[in-house]
Every structure is written in C-alpha cells, then in structure tokens.
Amino acid sequence: MSIAILLSAILTLSALAFVVSRQRAVASAGGNLRALHSRPAMYGWFGALSAGVPALLALAAWLIVQPLLIERDLRGMFPESVQADASALTLAMEDVRRVASGLDQAVAQGMMTAEGAQDLTGQPEAVRQLLAEIGVALAADVSPEVLAAAQDYRQMAHDGALWRTALVLALAVAGLIAAAALTTRDFRARNHVERVILLILMLASSVAVLTTVGIVLSMLTEAGRFFGMYPIQDFLFGLTWNPQFRGNSTFGLLPLLWGTLYISLVALLVAVPLGVFSAIYLSEYASARVRSIIKPLIEVIAGIPTVVFGLFALVTVGPFLRDVIARPLSLGDSGSSVMTAGIVIGILNIPFVASLADDIMNAVPQSLRDASLGLGATRSETIRQVVVPAALPGIVGAILLAGSRAIGETMIVTMGAGAAAAIDVNPFVAMTTITVKIVGALTGDTAFDSPETLVAFALGMTLFVLTLGLNVFALYIVRKYREQYE
C-alpha cells in the first residue's frame, strides 16, 4: 500500500473514530448533553486522536528507520574496499537505489514480472538494457554486487511496506476500539485532548531547534572530514584560494571572508540609512494617504527575484559605475565589483529595514510622543530622543536581518561582483564571497571524497559562526542601549 493510500486510510479511521466516540458519549448520557463531563465534540476528537496520532507516529518512525536498516544489511554484499570507504559506499548505495527503482518501474509498466525481477543475478547487461528502455540512466555499468543488492533492496522494501501497512492499520484500529471502550459520560475527554494538543504544540515548537541542531551536526561531520584532509590553520589563515581538482589545492578563507564582509558592509551602508530614514518619514511625517501609497511601493522591491537584481547589477549598475567613476578615477576597468554588488544588495534590503523599522516605530506608545511634545521638545527631538531609543530593538533586528541577507546573498554577487578571491580595499575591483564558492564547490557531479568538495561544509560552518556572532552582537547592543519604560 502506497503512503498516500495509507494516509487516506488513517484519516478515514480517524473520522470514523470521531463519529463513534461522539455517538457513544451521547448515548451513555441518555441524550442529555449536560450530563457529559466534556462537550460532545471533545469525545469525538479524543477518538480521532487515539486512532490517528499513534498510527502517524509509527508511520513516520518506520519511514525513517527502514531505509537505515536495509542499508545496514546490504553493506556486507559489497567488497571490503567499498565498505571501508564511506564515499564509495554512499555512491554504491545510490546505484542500488536507482537500479531497484528501475526494476520497480519495469514491473509497474508490465515489462517484466515481479518474479522476473529477482532472476537477473549475473546478468548486468540485461539490466542495463532494461533500464535504458525505461529511461533510467546509470553513470556506470551495473556490477553483479550492485544488481544483487538492488534485488535484495527491492524485496526488503516490499516486505517492509507490507509490515508497515499492517502495523499502522492495526494501531489505528486499536486506537479506535480503545477510544470507543473508554468513552463514557464521566470520561474526562477534554483533559486528554488538551494534553495531546499541548504535546503536539511542544513538538512543533521544537522543530526549529531540532532542525538547527541537525544542520550544525551535519556540517560539523563533513567539515571534520575536510579538516582531516586539509590543515585547519591553513584554511583559517590562508591568503590564497586556488582549488584544483587534480590536487595541490589551496583553500585560504581570508580572501572569501574579506569579500563577504566588504560587500555586506557596502550593502548595509546603502540599506540602513535609506531604510531607517524611510521608516521615520512613513511613521512620523507622512499622512495616511501618502503612507498607503509609498509603503506598498517600497515593499514591492522585496518581491522581486534576486536573479532580476543580478541582471540589473550586470547590465546597468556595473557599467554605470565603471564608466562614470572607476575608469575616470583609474580605480578599475570592470563592471563586476564590490561596489556594484553592494549597492544592488543594499537596494534589495531597503524594504526589510524600512518595513520592520516602521512597524516597530508605530508600536511605540503615542503617550511617549505626547509627553515629549508637552515638555517643549520639537518633533525631530522627540523622534531622536524618544521614538528611536524606544524602537531600537526592532531597528537593530531589522539591520541584523539585512546584514544576514547580505552575507548569504549569492546570485547578485555572482553576477555583480565576479568570482575572484582577492583581498583589496579598492571597492571597484572584482571579488567574491563565501556563498559563491559554496555553490561552486557543490556544482556538477560531486563526490564527497575530496577536499575540493568537502570545503563547502567548512565554508558553511564559517557562515554559521559569522551569523551567530552577528546575533550575539545585536543582543548586546539591544540590552545596553534599550530604553526601559514603566
């Protein structure tokens, strides 16, 4: 049974449990709803949750654990040289999954029977021809080991699907029966439903934390493999970035870090003043009619794809800066530069700064403005000494968001700043950033067995530490300069 059909069956049994539990609760009270401990719908929801939640949890756990167990059992079918190399084993398992998928497609399309799919051992040529006929391309010939493992993989997955269906449906039916048996007029259905809902909400709130932990652990694992191949001190303090897939590569972080921070600084110098001044005007000076027109126009910028900004940097901003400033002042002869990318990223970030700062300024109590004006302060003094300090946490958050987006931007940098890893104070020369090199390292047929590819994870950890530092610094600024009001 497919996952979609199985989910439909769980939902159907949950709906049936809702109806049965509600009717039994009403019947146990003799039709007198006031005699029930909880509202009738709560009894129904208790039945639905009893039938659906255990079944869904079992299904999710099965989908996570089954592939891991199957791959563990299949490892012994490969030569010891493959088992000892994690990258080779990963590629071999990928081939196994693709061959198994091809066999499933062949069976589904009637090109062979399910029994025939298990009788091809030792015939890789026949398998490759069959896969070619149904459009499954393989990067290499199908070895006997891969074919045998694919056949076992397919059989184990099939058997696992049968056991999965039986277990999930059994749990759903058991939950329905248990809910129907427990449902009486004195049963505290509301209390049980609220506990389950509270648990679901707690799990939902933990998703972000668990996702962050998973991301960090995955990057740390692969970054550790990279530093096992390349010295960490050479990576952190190297001044040359020169990856060579033939070997003898040099991975110096400092040129990429300099380019990332330089472009982000230019972007913030553009976005922060324009964004904050726009927010002050919209919040404190603009009439309601002007605000209703200007704010949506500013926020339209946030909806423009970054690739469009990249084209704008490539064909408009870059040539303009080159012809008007760089060439006349002998600062450069290229349209791709730090200034080009920084200005365009700054324009991209104006809506984030302006919109968030405007919202937080509007949240400042009007009584603070009235008190300041009543003491004789002018409107500008009120804004500078009352409104902005009160809105400082939100403004810092907006600036942090703009800085994080500038650090993580890729497309605009690729099209506007070039790909040269260099350390230079001239803003009219081409540079690149960490994100661009991450994309370059992971583009194409990548095998995670060389430092030229694994360096992407080391760069990713660098970005993570950089953005974490920005958050800590912003928190320090907010706590130091935040105004407290009673």
N, C-alpha and C positions, 0 to 999 in steps of 0.2 A: 504494500500500500504506500503510495507516494505521501510526501509530507503534507501537501495541500489537502489531499483527501483525509488524511489522519487528523489534521487541524479541524476540518469541517465536521468530522465525527465527534471530536471533543466538544466543539461548540454546540452540536446537536444534543449530545448527552447533558451538557451543562444547562441548556434551555429546558430540556425535559426535567432535570432535577429541580430547576426553579419552579416549574409548574407543579410537580408532585409535592415538593416540600411546602409550598404555599397552600395547596389544597388540603394536605394532611393537617397543617396547623389550624386552618379554619374549621375543618371537620372535628378536630379534637376539642375545640371550644364550642361546638354545637352551633356554629354560625354566629356566635356572639363575639364580635371583634374586640370588645372591651375586656373580655376575659383573657386575651392573649397578653403575654409579657411584652412582646415586641410587635411592631407593625407587621402586617401580613407580608409585605414586600421583603422585610428582613429575613423571614424564614425562607423565602424564595432565593434570596441572594446567598444565604448560608448553604443551601443545596447546590446552587450553581458553583460557588467557590469550592465546595467539598468535591465536586466532580471534576472541575476544570483545573484548579491550581496544582494538585499532585500530579495529574497527568501531564500538564505542560512542563512542570519542573523535571519530571522523568524524561520527557522527550528532549528537552534542552540538554540535560546531562548526558543522555545517550548519544546525541549528535556530536557532543564534544569528545566523549571518551572513546567511542567506537573506532574512529579513524586512528587514534593513537594506539589502541590495542592491536588493530590489524597491521599497522606498520611495524610495530614491535615484533609481531610474529613472523613477518615476512623478511626481516633483516637477515635471518640465518640462511636465506636462499641465495644471497649474493656472496661473491668471493671475499676473503678476509681483507684484501686490499681495498675493496669498496667499503666494507664495514668500518675500517679504520679511518677512512677519510670522510668527515662529516659532509663536505660539499659534494663529493662523488655519490654518497648515499642519498643526499637530497635530490640530486639530478636523476638517479636511478629510480627513486620512488615517484618522481614526477612522470617519468616514462611509463612506469607501471600504471599509474592512474590514467594516463592518456590511452594506453593500449586497452585497459579494462573498459574505459568509456567507449572506445571504438567497437569493442566486442558487443557491448550493450546496444549501441546504435545498430549494428549489423543484425542482432537478434530482433530489435524493435521493428526494423524495416523489412523483416522477413528474408534477409539474405542468408541466414543460417539459423539453425535451431539452437535452443539453449544447451542441448546435449552436445551439439557440434562445436560449440564454443569451448568445450572442455577437452576436445580431441585433437587439438592443433599442436600439442607439445612436440618440439623438434622441427617444426615447420615455420620458421620465421618468415621465409619468403612469401608463403601463402598469406600469412597475417599481414605483411606489409602491402601486398596487392589488395587484400580485402579493405584495409584501412584507407588506401589510396582511392578506392572506388567510392567510399562513403565520405571522402573529403577530410580525413584526419591525417595531417602531415606530421611526420616524425623527423626530428633533427638527425637521427642516426638509424642504422639498421637495428631491427629488433633482435636482441640476443636471446638465446634459449632461457637464460635466467630471468630476464625481464618478462618474457612471454609466460613462463611458468608462474612467476609471481603475480602477473596480471590475472591469470586464470584463477589462482587462489584468492586474490584480492576480490575479484568479482563474486566468487562463491561465498566468501566470508561476508561481503557486504549484503548479498542477497539473504543469507541466513540471518544476519543481524537485523535486517529490515523486518523479517518475519517475527523475530523475538521482540523487536521494538514495538511493532503493532500490537502484539498480544499483550505485552506489559502495559502499554499506555491505555489501551481499551479496558484492560482488567482494572486498572486503577480508577479510571473514570466511572466504570460501573460500580466498583466497590464504594467509591465516594457517594454515588447516587443512593445506593442501598443504605449506607450508614447515615446519610443525612435524613432519609425518609424514616429510618428507625428512631433517630434522636428527636425528631420533630414532634413536640407536644406543645400544648398551650403554655406550659410553665417553663419551657426551654428558653434560655437567655440567648436568643439568636442575635440580637443586636450587639451584645458584648463580643460574641465570637466574630461577627463580621467586622466590627471595628478593629479588633486585634489583627485580623488578616489584612485589612486595608492599611493599618499602621505599618505592618511588616513590609507590605508592597511599597509604601511610600519611602520607608527606610532603604530598601533595596534600590529604588530609583535614585534616591539622593546619593547613594554610594557609587553609582555608575561612573560619575565624573572622576571620583578619587581612584577607583579601581582602574579606569582607563589610563589615567596619568601614570599610575604605578606600572601598568603593563607596558606603556610606551617607554618609560625610563628603563625598565628591566630589559626590554628587547634591545634598546640602543646600547645599554651597558654591555650586554652579552657580545654583540657584534663589534662594538668598539674595543672590548677586551681582546677579541681575536686580532683586530688590526694592530693594537699596540704590542701583541705578541710577535708580530712580523716586522713592525717598524718602531724605532725608539720613540718614546713619548716626548723626551726632551727635544728631539729634532723636530717633532711635529709642532710643539707649542712655541718654540723659539726660532724655528727656521725662517729664513728670509726669502726662500725660493720655492715656488710652486711649479713643478715640472713633472707631471705624471707620464710615464712611459710604459705602455702595456708589454713592452719587450723586456722590461726590467730596469734596474738602476733609477727608479723614480725618486723624486724629491718632493716631500709634502711639507712645506713650510706654511703654518697657519697665519703668520703675521700679515702677509700681503692681503689675504682674503679678509681678515678681521679689520684691517685698516680700511679697505674698500667698503666693507659693510657699515662701519661706524661713520665714515666720511659721507657716504651717500645718505645715510639716515639723518646725520646732522644737518645737511643741506635741506632735506625734506622737512625736518622739524622747524628750521628757520623760516621756511615758507608757510607751513601749515599752522603753526601755533599762533603767530601774530594775527594772520588773516582770520583764522578760526575764532580766536578769543575776541578780537575786535568785532567780528560779525555777530558773535553771541551777545556782546554788550549792547550793540546797536539794536538787535532784534528784541532783547529783553527789556532794555531801559529807555530807548528813544523811539523806536518805530511804533507807528499807530497799528491798530489791529488789522486794518486793511492792507497796509504795506507788509506787515509780518505775514499775513496769509498768502501773499504773493511771493515774497523773497525766500522764505524758509523752504517751501517745496522746491523752488528752483535750485537752491543750494543742495538740497538732499538728492536731486536728480543725479548729481555727479556720482554719488555712491552707487548708483545702479548701473553705471557704465562699466562694461567688462574691462579688465586690466589690459587685455590684448589690444583694445582700442586705444588706451592710453599709450601703450607701447608703440603703436603705429604713429600716434600723434608726436611722440618723442622722436621717432625715427625720421619722419618726413617734414616736420615743422619746427619743433623746438631746437633739435640738434643743428640743422643747417642754419637757423637764425642765429644761434649763439656763436657758431663757428664763423659766419660771415660778418657779424656785427661787432663781436667782442674779441674772440680768440685770435683770428688772423690779424686784424689791425694792431693788436697789442702783442703779437708774436708769442701767444700763450699756447697755441696748438693749431693743428690743421685737420682735426677730425670732428665730425658731428656727434660721435659717441663719446660721452664724457661724464664725469661725476656730476657736473652742474646740470646736464641735460636730464639724467635720471632723477637727481634730487629734486629739481623743480617740478617735474611731472608727478613724482610720488607725493610731493607736498600738496599739489593741487588735488590729487586723489584723496588725501587725508583731511582736507579742509572740512568736508561735511561731518566727519566723525568728531572733530574738535568743536566745530560750531554748534552742531545739534546737541551734543551732550552737555557742553558748557551752557548753552541756552536753557536747556531743561533744568539744570541744577540751579541756575540763577533765578529762574521763575519759581523754584521751590523755596527760595529764601523768604521768610515771612515779611509781608508788607509792613507789619508793625515796626520792624527794624528800620526800614526806609523812612517811615513817618517820624520815628523818634529822632533820627539823624537830621532830617529836614527841619523838624521842630526846634532843634538846638541851634539852628542857623547855618548848617552845612549846605553847601551847594549840591546840585545833583551829581556833578563829577566827583566831588569829595565823598559823597555818600557811596558812589559806586566803588571808588578806590579804597575807602577805609572801612566799609561795612559789607557791601554786597560781595565783592570779590573775596575778602577773607572768609566770609561765611560759606561761599561756594567753592573754596579752594580744594577740598577733597574731590569734588566732582571734576573740577578743571584738571587737576593732576591725573585723575583717572582717564580723562579724555586725551591728555598728552601721552600718557602711557600707552593707550590703545593705538594712537597714531605712530608712536615710536615702534611698537611691536609689529605693526603692519609694515612700516618702512623697512625694518630689519628682515622681515620674512618675504618681502616682495621679490618676485623672480622675473616675470615676463617683461616688466618695464626696464629692469636692469639689463636683461639680455639684449633688448632691442635699443636701449638708450645709452647704456654705459659700456658696452663691449664685453669682452671676456678676458682681458689682460689682467693678470695678477701682478700688481705693482704697488710700491709704496712711494707716493709722491704728494706734495702739498698743492700742486697745481690742479685746480678743480676742472680744468678744461682738457685733461688727458683721460684716456680710456682706462677704466678699472673694472673690477668685478667684485662679486660678493660671495658669501658662503653658500647661499641658496643656489646660485647659478652652478657652482661646482658640484653640489649635491646632485642636481639634475644631470649634469654631465657624467658623473661617475656611475649613475644608475640607468643611463640611457643605452638602449641596444640590448644585445644578448649578454646579460651579465651573469657571471657565476661567482658566488660568494666564496671564492677561494683564493683571492689575490688582494694585496693591499690597495691596488688601484680602484677596486670596487668597495672594499670594506672601509675605506677612508670616508665614505659618505656618512657612516654612522658616527665616526669620530667628529665630523663636522656638525652632525645633528646634535650630539651632546654639547658641543660648543654653543650652538644656538640656544639650547635649553638652559644652560648655565647663564648665558647672557640675558635672556628674558627674565629668568628668575632674579638675577641681580637688579634688573630694572624694577621689578615688583617690590623687592625689599627696599630699594632706594626711595621709591614713591611712597611706600608706607612710612618710612622715616620722615620724609618731608611733610606728609599729611599730619602725622602726630606732633611734629614740632611746631608747625605754624597754624594748626587748626584753631579757630576761634570757638570758645565754649559759651553757650548761651543758656540761660535758665528758662 
